[in-house]
Amino acid sequence: MVKKKISTALSAALIVSMLATGVIVAIQGNTTLEVAKSAGDKKVEVIK
């Protein structure tokens, strides 16, 4: 029973952390995309 409780707690924690990560990614998604685009533009300028 103890092992089952531990595995259940671990899977619950994993799901919660995945959900939290998803929310954070969704919130930061736009800014991250903008940063990636600006970084890409800077690289293009350096190459030119």
N, C-alpha and C positions, 0 to 999 in steps of 0.2 A: 504493500500500500504506500509505503514511503516513496519508493521509486516512482510510482505512478503519479503521486502528488508533485514530485520534483519535475518530472517530465511535463506535466500539465502546466506548472508554473513557468517553466522555461519556454514552452510553446506560446503561452499567453504573453510573456515578456517579449518574445520575438515578434509577435503580431503587433503589440503596442509600439515597439520600437520602429517597425516597418511603417506603421500608420503615421507615427510622428515624423519619420524621415520623409514620407510622401507629402505631408503637409508643409514641412519646411522647404522641400524642393519646389512645391507648387508656389509658395510665397516668394521664394528667391528665384524662381525660374526666369521671370522677365528680366530682372537685373543681371542674372548670370548670362542670359542670351545677349544682352546689350554689351556686357563686358567682353564676351567672347567675340562679338562682331567688331568692337572697337579694337581689340587686340589683333584680330585678323586684318583690319584696315591698316593698323600700324605696321604689321609684318609686310603687307603689300607695299606700303610706302618705302620701307627699308629696302625691299628687293628692287624697287624701281630706282 
